[in-house]
Amino acid sequence: MNLLQITRRAALLSSLGLLAGLPLMTAAQAQTDEALKAAIAGSHRTPAFVARDAARHPYETLTFFGIKPTMTVVELSPGGGWYTEILAPYLREKGQLILAGDDPASEQAYFQRSAARLKEKLAASPALYDRAQVTVFAASTGKLDYAKPGSADLVLTFRNVHNWVALGEAKTQAVFKSVFTALKPGGTFGLVDHRLPAHMPQTEKAESGYVHQAYVIRMAENAGFKLVASSEINANPKDTANHPNGVWDLPPTFASKDKDRARFEAIGESDRMTLKFVKP
């Protein structure tokens, strides 16, 4: 479907009341981001990461968040670099990628190893990562100066909010406030995480890895953000969020090993909220 057909289709749906309350797709939004598609299709990406594309929808997700190659983008807790492998080449020439990673000076060995793995990954492919800036993001110890105040166009975090919740509400709120501080006025906070159904109680530390969408929205709004859009791009209606080992029973982790593996494979990756906040 070409751009004219897309625009006409949107207008028709609107006239039928099927897009009530939603803005029409603009010409700019309808255009394909070929640079982003190229980054996702790049041969540099880890094959095991590529295998997750069908569940994680990187093109649709990043497009929903409004990413552009000229932006300064912060990725909070890049972990193994699933999204980093896409963001780094996409932003390398015209933008800036800030990887707010784990603290190498942490007293916890887990965070030390995580920081070392990220450093090793970046050093192994300088043609991709030489212009990425690495800073420290440590919610547990309050090291939240990962970007200069008012410097970022977009802050992204993928499947990390439940880790902040485990630290307590005060530290969770501090993280959201730090994102607000890092962003320029009009900047965007894009967030994806495992969604707990509203009828299920959320425990104090979200041990299952699932979090209420309403809780996340409240934390963001308390920090000063405005929710401008939510998407079901990463939804999975097969996921009940009720598993013995929480979200980690699902792929790609399979915490229960071979027990009920076929059932968990059939469910697929978790049901996820995809939320777009803006700093007024």
C-alpha positions in Angstrom: 0.0 0.0 0.0 1.5 3.3 -1.0 1.4 6.6 0.9 -1.7 8.0 -1.0 -3.6 4.7 -0.3 -2.6 4.8 3.3 -3.8 8.4 3.7 -7.1 7.7 1.9 -7.7 4.5 4.0 -7.2 6.5 7.2 -9.6 9.2 6.0 -12.2 6.5 5.2 -11.9 4.8 8.6 -12.2 8.2 10.3 -15.4 9.0 8.4 -16.8 5.6 9.5 -16.0 6.4 13.1 -13.3 3.7 13.4 -10.6 6.1 14.3 -12.6 8.1 16.8 -10.4 9.9 19.2 -7.2 9.1 17.3 -5.2 11.5 15.1 -5.0 10.8 11.4 -1.7 9.4 10.2 0.3 12.2 8.7 2.5 11.8 5.6 5.6 11.9 7.7 4.3 9.1 10.0 3.3 7.0 7.0 6.8 7.1 5.4 9.0 4.2 6.0 12.2 4.7 7.9 14.7 2.9 5.7 17.6 3.6 7.9 15.9 1.9 10.9 14.9 -1.0 8.7 18.6 -1.3 7.6 19.8 -1.3 11.2 17.4 -4.1 12.1 18.3 -6.1 9.0 22.0 -5.7 9.6 24.3 -8.8 9.5 26.0 -7.5 12.7 23.1 -8.5 14.9 23.4 -11.5 17.1 21.3 -14.4 15.5 19.6 -15.2 18.8 18.5 -11.6 19.1 17.2 -11.6 15.5 15.1 -14.7 16.4 13.2 -12.5 18.9 12.1 -9.9 16.4 8.8 -11.5 15.8 7.9 -11.1 19.5 9.6 -7.8 20.2 8.7 -5.8 17.0 11.7 -3.5 17.1 10.7 -1.5 14.0 7.1 -0.9 15.1 8.1 -0.2 18.7 10.8 2.4 17.9 8.7 4.0 15.2 5.9 4.3 17.8 8.2 6.1 20.1 9.1 8.5 17.3 12.8 7.8 17.0 14.8 9.8 14.4 18.5 9.3 13.4 19.4 12.9 14.5 18.3 12.4 18.1 20.2 12.1 21.3 18.8 8.8 22.7 19.4 7.3 26.2 19.0 3.5 26.6 18.5 2.7 30.3 20.0 -0.7 31.3 21.0 -2.0 27.9 21.7 -5.5 29.4 23.0 -7.8 26.7 22.5 -5.1 24.0 19.4 -6.4 22.2 18.2 -3.0 21.3 21.7 -1.5 21.4 22.6 -3.5 18.3 19.9 -1.6 16.5 20.2 1.8 18.0 24.0 2.2 17.7 24.3 2.0 13.8 21.0 3.9 13.4 22.2 6.9 15.5 26.0 6.7 14.7 26.3 9.2 11.9 23.8 12.0 12.8 22.7 11.3 16.4 24.1 10.3 19.8 23.5 7.1 21.7 24.0 7.1 25.5 24.1 3.7 27.1 23.2 4.1 30.7 24.6 0.7 31.9 25.4 -1.0 35.1 27.9 0.3 37.5 31.4 -1.3 37.2 32.2 -0.1 40.7 29.2 -1.8 42.2 29.6 -3.9 45.3 27.5 -6.6 43.6 29.3 -9.0 41.3 26.2 -9.2 39.0 26.4 -5.6 38.1 30.2 -5.7 37.7 29.9 -8.6 35.3 27.1 -6.8 33.4 29.2 -3.7 33.0 32.2 -5.8 31.8 30.1 -7.6 29.2 28.8 -4.3 27.8 32.3 -2.9 27.6 33.6 -6.1 25.9 30.7 -6.0 23.4 31.3 -2.4 22.4 35.1 -2.9 22.1 34.6 -5.9 19.8 32.9 -3.9 17.1 34.3 -0.3 17.1 32.9 0.4 13.7 29.4 0.1 15.2 29.9 1.4 18.8 32.8 3.8 18.7 30.5 6.8 19.0 28.2 5.4 21.7 28.7 7.0 25.1 28.7 4.8 28.2 27.5 6.2 31.5 26.3 4.7 34.8 22.7 3.9 35.7 22.4 2.4 39.2 18.9 2.7 40.6 19.8 0.7 43.8 22.5 3.2 44.8 21.0 6.4 43.4 23.6 6.9 40.7 21.2 8.5 38.2 23.3 11.2 36.6 23.6 9.3 33.3 22.8 12.2 31.0 23.1 16.0 31.3 19.9 17.6 32.4 17.7 18.6 29.4 20.0 16.9 26.9 18.0 13.9 25.6 15.4 13.8 22.9 14.3 10.2 23.8 14.9 7.9 26.7 14.1 4.2 26.2 13.8 1.3 28.6 12.8 -2.2 27.8 11.6 -4.7 30.4 13.3 -2.9 33.3 10.6 -1.3 35.4 9.9 -4.4 37.4 13.5 -4.4 38.5 13.1 -0.8 39.9 9.8 -1.8 41.6 11.8 -4.5 43.5 13.9 -1.7 45.0 10.8 0.0 46.5 8.5 2.8 45.4 10.8 5.6 46.5 13.7 4.4 44.3 11.3 3.6 41.4 10.0 7.2 41.6 13.5 8.5 41.7 14.3 6.7 38.4 11.2 8.2 36.7 12.2 11.7 38.0 15.7 11.2 36.6 14.4 10.4 33.2 12.2 13.6 33.3 15.3 15.6 34.3 17.5 14.1 31.4 14.9 14.9 28.7 14.5 18.2 26.9 11.1 19.9 27.1 9.0 18.0 24.6 11.2 14.9 24.9 9.8 11.4 24.9 10.1 8.5 27.4 9.4 5.2 25.7 8.8 2.2 27.9 8.1 -1.5 27.5 7.5 -3.9 30.3 5.7 -7.1 31.3 2.0 -6.3 32.0 0.2 -7.6 35.0 -3.6 -7.9 34.4 -5.5 -5.4 36.4 -7.5 -8.1 38.3 -4.3 -9.6 39.7 -2.7 -8.1 42.7 0.8 -6.5 42.3 3.1 -7.5 45.1 5.3 -4.9 46.8 8.4 -6.0 44.9 6.7 -7.4 41.7 8.5 -10.7 42.2 6.7 -12.2 39.2 8.3 -9.6 36.9 4.9 -8.3 35.9 3.7 -4.8 36.8 0.3 -3.1 36.5 0.1 -0.6 33.6 -1.8 1.8 35.9 1.1 1.7 38.4 3.6 2.6 35.7 1.5 5.4 34.5 1.1 6.8 38.0 4.9 6.7 38.6 5.4 8.6 35.3 2.7 11.2 36.0 4.0 11.8 39.5 7.4 12.6 37.9 5.8 15.2 35.7 5.2 13.2 32.5 2.1 13.2 30.3 1.0 9.9 28.8 0.4 10.7 25.1 -0.1 7.2 23.7 -0.2 3.5 24.4 0.2 0.7 22.0 -0.7 -3.0 21.8 2.3 -3.7 19.5 3.9 -6.0 22.1 0.7 -7.4 23.6 0.2 -11.2 23.9 -3.3 -12.3 24.9 -2.0 -15.9 25.4 -0.1 -14.8 28.5 -2.0 -15.1 31.7 0.9 -13.7 33.8 0.4 -16.7 36.2 3.4 -18.9 36.0 5.4 -20.8 38.8 8.5 -18.8 38.1 6.8 -15.6 36.9 7.7 -14.1 33.6 10.9 -16.1 33.5 9.1 -19.3 32.7 8.4 -17.9 29.3 10.8 -17.7 26.4 13.6 -16.9 26.1 14.5 -17.8 29.7 12.5 -21.0 30.4 13.2 -20.9 34.2 11.4 -24.2 34.6 13.8 -25.9 32.2 12.1 -28.7 30.4 9.0 -28.8 32.7 6.0 -27.6 30.7 8.4 -26.2 28.1 6.1 -26.9 25.2 3.3 -25.0 26.9 5.4 -22.0 27.6 6.8 -22.0 24.0 3.2 -22.0 22.8 2.4 -18.9 24.9 5.5 -17.1 23.6 7.0 -14.0 25.2 5.2 -12.0 27.8 2.2 -9.7 27.3 3.8 -6.2 27.4 2.6 -2.7 27.8 4.2 -0.1 25.4 3.8 3.4 26.7 4.8 6.8 25.3 5.3 9.7 27.7 6.2 13.2 27.0 7.9 15.9 29.1 5.7 19.0 28.8 
